């Protein structure tokens, strides 16, 4: 293919606003702001007070701008200051530059103009309390909740920027994903089991893990959004004779949960804060006490006032209620323990 001939660049005259103001370099917006302030007041002392600078410093800035533009902007006498013709011509251009700078800075405020979206997994869990406290701490910030997924499912949204924060077991994410996320330990949640109301173990105030030997317990197997929870359950069940229940359709809502529980009669692994469901009982697990480590998670480097409010709320509640003090002898995988003590 033959080479194309070099493109000829048409010569043009100066655009409107260039001419005598075509400086060798773009003037500093700080100098333009000084110029506009003096142009508005036509008084160096008052202008200096508005800018919180010394009058001598303001005079130096104006002289520097005049040198850079190659024009005189003000006519100065001992009695008054007035704009020259070049100064009058510069005023509207300088104001447009400063307005554009102000708009740019406003647009770059972290989270400006949009709410923070937080995935709480399910209504009634601990994340809802943290969200409520965050709304109290930052009433000017819009914090929106969604209830869609576990942390594995939420991680994709966090990395893509379509989700701002979520909660879950951080150690259960792949190492490559964890490297791109930040986390703040929130609580060691006690694990529990949801049983049909007439289950043989339902009468016990606490259910020893050994009593579940031979039982099939549902822990989200087959749900791609909650793999971190299923993997934690597998570790807990291993060597105790507890069978991980096979994949099943996800029951969404109280009515569906009650229907599926009545039909399958399969115990469900949960946390102690799991909301009450009709026809079932929630019993804490003991011997040992298994813990589910909960972290607040967001994209590493992400900035949003909503994330700041969530972090402050989580830290305050954890301190007030001792959420990060695990009971002696509790069960927790070593990797989770390291993650929870390392912090963000």
PEPE-V78164 format. One record per residue. N is the residue number from 0. OMEGA is omega in whole degrees, -180 to 180 (999 if undefined). D_LAST is the distance of its C-alpha to the last C-alpha in Angstrom with 2 decimals. Layout:
n-><N & N>
omega-><OMEGA & OMEGA>
d_last-><D_LAST & D_LAST>
This chain:
n-><0 & 1 & 2 & 3 & 4 & 5 & 6 & 7 & 8 & 9 & 10 & 11 & 12 & 13 & 14 & 15 & 16 & 17 & 18 & 19 & 20 & 21 & 22 & 23 & 24 & 25 & 26 & 27 & 28 & 29 & 30 & 31 & 32 & 33 & 34 & 35 & 36 & 37 & 38 & 39 & 40 & 41 & 42 & 43 & 44 & 45 & 46 & 47 & 48 & 49 & 50 & 51 & 52 & 53 & 54 & 55 & 56 & 57 & 58 & 59 & 60 & 61 & 62 & 63 & 64 & 65 & 66 & 67 & 68 & 69 & 70 & 71 & 72 & 73 & 74 & 75 & 76 & 77 & 78 & 79 & 80 & 81 & 82 & 83 & 84 & 85 & 86 & 87 & 88 & 89 & 90 & 91 & 92 & 93 & 94 & 95 & 96 & 97 & 98 & 99 & 100 & 101 & 102 & 103 & 104 & 105 & 106 & 107 & 108 & 109 & 110 & 111 & 112 & 113 & 114 & 115 & 116 & 117 & 118 & 119 & 120 & 121 & 122 & 123 & 124 & 125 & 126 & 127 & 128 & 129 & 130 & 131 & 132 & 133 & 134 & 135 & 136 & 137 & 138 & 139 & 140 & 141 & 142 & 143 & 144 & 145 & 146 & 147 & 148 & 149 & 150 & 151 & 152 & 153 & 154 & 155 & 156 & 157 & 158 & 159 & 160 & 161 & 162 & 163 & 164 & 165 & 166 & 167 & 168 & 169 & 170 & 171 & 172 & 173 & 174 & 175 & 176 & 177 & 178 & 179 & 180 & 181 & 182 & 183 & 184 & 185 & 186 & 187 & 188 & 189 & 190 & 191 & 192 & 193 & 194 & 195 & 196 & 197 & 198 & 199 & 200 & 201 & 202 & 203 & 204 & 205 & 206 & 207 & 208 & 209 & 210 & 211 & 212 & 213 & 214 & 215 & 216 & 217 & 218 & 219 & 220 & 221 & 222 & 223 & 224 & 225 & 226 & 227 & 228 & 229 & 230 & 231 & 232 & 233 & 234 & 235 & 236 & 237 & 238 & 239 & 240 & 241 & 242 & 243 & 244 & 245 & 246 & 247 & 248 & 249 & 250 & 251 & 252 & 253 & 254 & 255 & 256 & 257 & 258 & 259 & 260 & 261 & 262 & 263 & 264 & 265 & 266 & 267 & 268 & 269 & 270 & 271 & 272 & 273 & 274 & 275 & 276 & 277 & 278 & 279 & 280 & 281 & 282 & 283 & 284 & 285 & 286 & 287 & 288 & 289 & 290 & 291 & 292 & 293 & 294 & 295 & 296 & 297 & 298 & 299 & 300 & 301 & 302 & 303 & 304 & 305 & 306 & 307 & 308 & 309 & 310 & 311 & 312 & 313 & 314 & 315 & 316 & 317 & 318 & 319 & 320 & 321 & 322 & 323 & 324 & 325 & 326 & 327 & 328 & 329 & 330 & 331 & 332 & 333 & 334 & 335 & 336 & 337 & 338 & 339 & 340 & 341 & 342 & 343>
omega-><-178 & 179 & 178 & 177 & 180 & -179 & 177 & 179 & -179 & 175 & 179 & 176 & -179 & 177 & 178 & 179 & 177 & 177 & -174 & -180 & 178 & -176 & 178 & 177 & -179 & -180 & 177 & -180 & 176 & 178 & 178 & 179 & 177 & -180 & -177 & -180 & 177 & 180 & 180 & -176 & -173 & -179 & -174 & -178 & 180 & 180 & 179 & 179 & 179 & -177 & -179 & 176 & 176 & -179 & 180 & 179 & 179 & 179 & 178 & 180 & 180 & 179 & 179 & 179 & 178 & 178 & -178 & -179 & 179 & 180 & 173 & -173 & -178 & 170 & -173 & 170 & 180 & -176 & -175 & 175 & 178 & 178 & 170 & 178 & 178 & 178 & 179 & 179 & -177 & -172 & -177 & 179 & -180 & 180 & 179 & 178 & -179 & 177 & 179 & 178 & 180 & 179 & 179 & -179 & 179 & -180 & -177 & 173 & -177 & 176 & -176 & 171 & 179 & 178 & 172 & -179 & -175 & 177 & -178 & 179 & -179 & 176 & 174 & -180 & -172 & -179 & 180 & 177 & 179 & 178 & 180 & 178 & 179 & 178 & 176 & -178 & -177 & -177 & -180 & -177 & 179 & 179 & -177 & 179 & 168 & -178 & -172 & -164 & 167 & -176 & 178 & 179 & -179 & -175 & 180 & 178 & 178 & -178 & -180 & -179 & 179 & 179 & -175 & -177 & 176 & -179 & 176 & -177 & -173 & -178 & -180 & 178 & 175 & -176 & -179 & 178 & 179 & -178 & -178 & -180 & 174 & -178 & 176 & 178 & -176 & -173 & 165 & -178 & 175 & -180 & -176 & 177 & 175 & -176 & 169 & -175 & -180 & 178 & -179 & 180 & -173 & -177 & -178 & 176 & 176 & -178 & 175 & 180 & 180 & -179 & 179 & 179 & -178 & 178 & 168 & -177 & -179 & 179 & 175 & 179 & -180 & 178 & -176 & -178 & -177 & -178 & -179 & 179 & 179 & -180 & 176 & 178 & 179 & 178 & -179 & -176 & -174 & 179 & -179 & 178 & 178 & -175 & 176 & -179 & -178 & 179 & 179 & 177 & -178 & 179 & -179 & 179 & -176 & -177 & -180 & 178 & -180 & -179 & -179 & 179 & 180 & -178 & -175 & -177 & -180 & 174 & -177 & 175 & -176 & 172 & -173 & 179 & -180 & -176 & -180 & 178 & -179 & 176 & -179 & 172 & 179 & -177 & 176 & 178 & -179 & 176 & -6 & 177 & 179 & -178 & 173 & -176 & -178 & 176 & 166 & -172 & 176 & -179 & -180 & -180 & -180 & 179 & 177 & 179 & 177 & 177 & 178 & -179 & 178 & 180 & 179 & -180 & -180 & 180 & -179 & -180 & 179 & 179 & -178 & -171 & 176 & -175 & -175 & 174 & -178 & 178 & -180 & 176 & -179 & 179 & 177 & 178 & -177 & -179 & 178 & 180 & 179 & -180 & -177 & 179 & 179 & -179 & -176 & 999>
d_last-><56.98 & 58.48 & 56.27 & 56.16 & 57.87 & 55.70 & 54.81 & 56.73 & 54.84 & 56.97 & 57.53 & 56.82 & 57.41 & 54.80 & 52.89 & 53.30 & 51.55 & 51.66 & 54.99 & 54.98 & 51.25 & 50.30 & 48.43 & 47.51 & 43.82 & 41.89 & 42.04 & 38.93 & 38.04 & 37.91 & 41.57 & 42.39 & 40.90 & 43.03 & 46.05 & 45.66 & 45.26 & 48.43 & 50.20 & 49.51 & 50.65 & 53.19 & 52.53 & 50.36 & 49.86 & 48.67 & 46.47 & 44.86 & 44.14 & 42.49 & 40.24 & 39.53 & 40.98 & 44.13 & 47.29 & 47.87 & 44.43 & 45.17 & 48.60 & 47.10 & 44.70 & 47.65 & 49.76 & 47.02 & 46.73 & 50.51 & 50.60 & 48.00 & 49.90 & 53.30 & 54.72 & 55.49 & 53.63 & 55.21 & 58.71 & 58.56 & 61.40 & 61.61 & 61.93 & 59.70 & 57.05 & 57.58 & 56.10 & 58.02 & 58.69 & 55.83 & 53.53 & 54.56 & 53.90 & 50.40 & 49.21 & 48.52 & 46.74 & 44.52 & 43.66 & 42.68 & 40.33 & 38.69 & 38.46 & 36.75 & 34.24 & 33.52 & 33.06 & 30.69 & 28.48 & 28.56 & 27.59 & 24.57 & 23.03 & 19.62 & 20.58 & 24.16 & 26.70 & 24.71 & 23.04 & 19.51 & 19.90 & 17.93 & 18.73 & 19.32 & 21.00 & 23.94 & 25.53 & 25.41 & 22.05 & 19.30 & 17.69 & 21.01 & 20.75 & 17.41 & 19.01 & 22.09 & 20.44 & 18.60 & 22.09 & 23.52 & 21.12 & 21.66 & 25.10 & 25.68 & 22.89 & 23.93 & 21.48 & 23.02 & 22.43 & 23.40 & 23.95 & 24.13 & 21.87 & 19.40 & 16.00 & 17.85 & 20.18 & 17.75 & 15.70 & 18.80 & 19.01 & 15.45 & 16.16 & 19.62 & 18.66 & 20.92 & 18.26 & 15.57 & 13.50 & 14.02 & 13.38 & 13.77 & 13.25 & 10.47 & 12.18 & 15.32 & 14.63 & 16.23 & 14.45 & 15.64 & 14.14 & 10.62 & 10.95 & 11.60 & 8.97 & 5.44 & 4.55 & 4.95 & 7.54 & 10.84 & 13.81 & 15.79 & 18.56 & 21.97 & 23.65 & 27.18 & 30.05 & 32.09 & 35.78 & 39.00 & 40.80 & 43.58 & 41.55 & 42.87 & 39.58 & 39.24 & 41.22 & 38.72 & 36.37 & 33.76 & 33.87 & 33.55 & 31.88 & 35.13 & 37.09 & 35.44 & 36.87 & 38.92 & 37.30 & 35.81 & 32.53 & 30.98 & 27.22 & 27.04 & 28.59 & 29.50 & 27.12 & 25.11 & 22.55 & 21.57 & 21.62 & 18.45 & 20.42 & 23.60 & 22.13 & 20.82 & 24.36 & 26.00 & 24.30 & 25.38 & 28.92 & 29.54 & 32.34 & 33.05 & 35.56 & 33.61 & 34.12 & 31.62 & 33.63 & 34.39 & 33.12 & 34.57 & 34.63 & 31.73 & 33.13 & 32.04 & 33.17 & 34.83 & 38.25 & 37.12 & 35.05 & 38.10 & 40.42 & 38.43 & 37.94 & 41.67 & 42.62 & 40.35 & 39.95 & 36.82 & 34.29 & 30.82 & 27.56 & 25.48 & 23.37 & 25.17 & 24.43 & 26.14 & 28.84 & 32.41 & 34.51 & 38.33 & 40.15 & 37.22 & 35.72 & 32.15 & 31.98 & 29.13 & 28.93 & 29.64 & 30.77 & 27.95 & 25.58 & 23.22 & 19.72 & 17.71 & 13.92 & 12.71 & 9.36 & 9.30 & 8.80 & 9.89 & 11.10 & 9.35 & 11.49 & 12.99 & 14.43 & 16.23 & 17.22 & 16.82 & 13.06 & 13.11 & 15.55 & 13.74 & 10.65 & 13.37 & 15.41 & 12.99 & 12.26 & 16.03 & 17.20 & 15.09 & 16.61 & 20.00 & 20.37 & 18.62 & 16.48 & 14.26 & 17.44 & 18.62 & 22.42 & 24.12 & 25.06 & 22.93 & 22.42 & 19.04 & 18.63 & 17.37 & 14.81 & 13.32 & 13.50 & 11.64 & 8.69 & 8.86 & 9.33 & 6.74 & 3.79 & 0.00>
